Amino acid sequence: MDLDPDDQLGYRLALAADRAHRAWSRALRDLGIHPRQFSMLALLDREPGLSQAELARRACSSRRRARARRWRASAATGCSSTRRPSPARRGPRLTAAGRALLARAVPALEAAHREVFGHLTDAEQHAT
């Protein structure tokens, strides 16, 4: 059987995903964070008040790993946990340092996006 991997859509998608992941990771590494940490920060910025469990689910992590990752990198990522009187009000929140880190990450990620997908038209980039 003569099978050329370049003729296989799955193979080409895997290569594209790998290239995008490497560019994304490199841009964030230069800022001192990992892609999941960025995802957590972006989610907290977009949806303040998410529970630890919901944040972990949306960032594709376990609740325990998300908590450990957040505590390990809290100074770098600007994410902290609040201890409010009501258990329903406890949870992670984005700090001013986290917002500043997001502000630096967005242009870096936009540059990574252009590096990987800049050869595609807008229509091709947004096709579903």
C-alpha positions in Angstrom: 0.0 0.0 0.0 1.4 3.4 -1.0 0.3 6.0 1.5 1.7 9.5 1.4 1.2 11.2 4.9 1.0 14.6 3.2 -2.2 13.4 1.4 -3.9 12.6 4.8 -5.9 15.3 6.3 -5.4 14.0 9.8 -1.7 14.1 9.4 -1.8 17.6 8.0 -4.1 18.8 10.9 -1.7 17.2 13.4 1.2 19.1 11.9 -0.7 22.4 11.9 -1.7 21.8 15.5 1.9 21.1 16.5 3.1 24.2 14.8 0.5 26.4 16.4 1.1 24.9 19.8 4.9 25.5 19.5 4.4 29.1 18.5 1.8 29.7 21.2 4.0 28.0 23.9 7.1 30.0 22.8 5.2 33.3 23.0 3.9 32.5 26.5 7.2 31.0 27.7 8.9 34.4 27.0 6.4 35.8 29.5 7.1 33.1 32.1 3.8 31.2 31.8 2.3 28.1 30.3 -0.7 27.8 27.9 -3.0 26.5 30.6 -2.0 29.3 33.0 -2.8 31.7 30.2 -6.2 30.0 29.7 -7.0 30.3 33.4 -6.1 34.0 33.4 -8.1 34.7 30.3 -11.1 32.7 31.6 -11.0 34.6 34.9 -10.8 37.9 33.1 -13.7 37.1 30.9 -15.8 35.4 33.6 -15.0 36.7 37.1 -16.5 34.5 39.8 -15.9 31.1 38.2 -15.5 28.4 40.7 -12.3 26.4 41.0 -14.0 23.4 39.5 -15.5 25.3 36.6 -12.2 27.0 35.9 -10.4 23.7 35.9 -13.0 22.1 33.6 -12.8 24.9 31.1 -9.0 25.0 31.1 -8.9 21.3 30.6 -7.3 20.5 33.9 -8.3 18.7 37.1 -9.5 20.8 40.0 -6.5 19.7 42.1 -4.0 20.4 39.3 -5.6 23.7 38.6 -5.3 24.7 42.3 -1.6 23.5 42.5 -0.8 25.2 39.2 -2.4 28.4 40.5 -0.6 28.4 43.8 2.7 27.5 42.3 2.5 30.4 39.8 0.3 32.9 41.7 3.1 35.5 41.8 3.8 35.2 38.1 0.3 34.8 36.9 -1.5 37.2 39.1 -4.2 34.8 40.2 -5.3 34.6 43.8 -7.9 32.9 45.9 -10.4 34.8 47.9 -11.6 33.8 51.3 -15.0 35.3 51.7 -17.6 34.5 54.4 -19.8 32.5 52.1 -18.4 29.3 50.6 -20.3 30.1 47.4 -18.3 33.3 47.1 -14.8 31.7 47.5 -12.7 31.1 44.5 -10.0 32.2 42.2 -9.8 35.8 41.0 -7.6 37.8 38.7 -5.3 40.3 40.3 -4.0 43.6 38.8 -0.7 41.7 38.0 -2.7 39.1 36.2 -4.5 41.7 34.1 -1.1 43.3 33.3 0.3 39.9 32.2 -2.7 39.3 30.0 -2.2 42.7 28.4 1.4 41.7 27.6 0.3 38.2 26.4 -2.3 39.3 23.9 0.1 41.0 21.4 2.6 38.1 21.8 -0.1 35.6 21.0 -1.4 37.7 18.1 2.2 37.7 16.6 2.3 33.9 17.1 -1.0 33.6 15.3 0.3 35.6 12.4 3.4 33.5 12.3 1.4 30.3 11.9 -1.7 31.4 10.1 -0.7 34.7 8.4 -0.6 33.0 5.0 -4.4 32.2 5.2 -7.1 34.7 4.2 -9.5 35.9 6.9 -12.2 33.7 5.4 -9.9 30.6 5.6 -8.9 31.4 9.2 -12.6 31.6 10.2 -14.0 28.8 8.2 -15.7 26.1 10.2 
